[in-house]
Amino acid sequence: MQPPLPPLRGRGSTEVGVRAGPSSSALGVVPAGGGVSGAGGKDGRGVRAGLAGPSRLAPSSAGPSVMAAAPPAQEGERLVAVVPDTAGGGGVALVVTHGGGGRVTDAPTILAPPGRSRMEELLAADGGGGGGSSRGGGGGGVELMFADDLEPEDDEGAVEYKWSLVQPPPARFLELVTQMKYRLLEGSGECIYEIGVTDDGRARGLSPDALTASLATLSHMAEELHAECTVVRRARATSGEVDAMVASVLVRQLPETLEDYLDLRVAVAGNVDSGKSTLIGVLTGCGALDNGRGRARAQVFTHKHEMESGRTSSVSQQIMGFGASGAVVNYTGVRSLTWADVVARAAKIVTFFDLAGHEKYLRTTVFGLTAHAPDYCMLVIGANMGVLRMTKEHLAIALALKVPVVVAITKIDRAPAHVYEATVTHIQKLLKSPGARKLPVLVKSADELAMCAQNIVHDRVVPIFSVSNVTGEGLDLLRGFLNLAPSRRNWAEYRSSPTEFAIDETFLVPGVGTVVSGTCSAGSVGVGQSLSLGPDHSGAYVSVIVKSVHYKRVPVRRVVAGQAGSLALKKVKRATVRKGMVMLDTRVAPGAVWEFTAEVLVLYHGTTIRPGYQPVIHCAAVRQAARVVTIDKEVVRTGDRALLRFCFCYRPEHIKADARFVLREGKTKGIGRVLDIARTC
């Protein structure tokens, strides 16, 4: 039996930060509203906010494997941090015990909730960010959280409500395990359990002892499915007893094979010099921060001229791994791990696509957003630069492709306060404009973080993070979001379909031959498998054999739907392969499209669009000029919606009905959806 949660601290808590041990003494006094002085890490900030301090649960038979992110302690040492009530609210107490092989428990008490829900505050807030735009998304201090009532439980999806799991009988326990297995399948290997919440969404809460027993039962359930649990948030219930608590628990399945990995794909866009490559370098490096002179971005660049100019010109990839408990496996503090090491240690992988920010590389950026099928688009904005034209361009493309957006405001350590405020206000107004109709949320606590992570897949909420790659401010909240963010698609549904692999890059490797890379959008591709490669300039497909398969630079037997990989092809010349080709199952009759009908919305055009106009079509990995054959109205101008029939100018392509695309020609921009295939080869 796990020890009960420490008792809640009421009003009027003492302002102290004490490290007590065999020979220790009080180390400092906590300033009102600040962090714990003397009880933190090297920066003296005390217990960090947000998801920096989760509790990792284990069944009672698992021994002392519970962990909490807190400063290191010596044998038998105890760290006690108490933050007093402020402005008449409740207090927060965090007790962490280290050393001597003892179990670690954290139990924050929560401020009494306000009169209205957090979502109501966000909707009513003038800035749309929930509480102004002050900097420091999560730096220093113990998090103050509260629990609001939720929406009624959905029978589908990866979120499960459970009011109590105290000592269920064996038959009921098996039912609960089966239910968890379903939620894990819905969430592609991870799900969220809301403990202390009834099926109608009411935060009824549990007593500390009952909550501890319920979490132990949840851990036993997860152990049956080879999964682990991590408490990501505790809060005081709004409609239960005085000491009633609720908890949000992340359940993540440990991958047994490379096919079981949860791969989250994030495209990083934004204006040139906004800090995209530096942010990726800090997130995926060994844990070191940037030195302000380009050290972090050096590991992201792939070409010499990128190193010299400091600007990305091609799409590069970097990965970040999370363990089952939510810890970042990349961070060794010594050296950067190879991709094989990251994959071997991780349970969830986040793949970043570093896109170009300069205007002359716009077609490369559009190709990265369409061909790589990202789950999310991280829009990076320099706090000292503001929202520029290319920032708006990239945001418009992401919105057109229905890709959920996450905003990261960087360089907050360099921006004056008034410039930072103006940048936050500008992006909030842009997101709330009629063209976007999003709800921007300035994430400054774990409460907002959990809400955004669970709702971003609905493409309504846009979380805004304020970070500094030099000081590390706000990075914990961004990492916590990436750890909790779910995959946008349930790829398990596509793995039984016929194979389809879209090619987005080709290589010629000495001693190996022709190698193609891309994304498997259906079925699977394995070593020795025979596939149809095409279409070529005449619309024909040829049979090829896969010689070897790599996933994240690791040799594997096959890749499945939702995974990107590299395939070595047997006896195929590189000149016969190009971007935009596909590899299909030989049992499927392949087709090549010359003409198609689409519904198009013109975002901007200087004059009018008439038959004969030739924009460039970006549809998945396809990128080719197409001529407008017919229009259902006389002319089309900016803001008009019309039915257009396109004909590819040079060669047929593999596209399917209902596919989304972007059309581009100079400053002209438009979005469309394929309605019907008019003419094939």
URUR-V792445 format. One line per field, one symbol per residue. burial: 1 if it has 9 or more other ideal C-beta (glycine too) atoms within 8 Angstrom, else 0. Layout:
BEGIN
burial = ???
END
This chain:
BEGIN
burial = 010010001000101111101000001101000011111100011111111111111100000001010100100011111111100011111111111000011111111010000100110010111100101111111111111101001000011111111000000010011011101101111111111110001011111101111111111111101011111111111101000111111111111001001111111111111111111111111100110001111111100001100011111101111111110111110000101101101111111111111100111111111111011111111111111001111111111110111111111100100011111111110111000101111111111111111111000011111111110111111111111111100010011011111111011000001111111111111110101111110011111111111111010101111111111111010100101111111000010111111111111010001100111111111111111100100001100101111111001111100011111100011111111010011
END
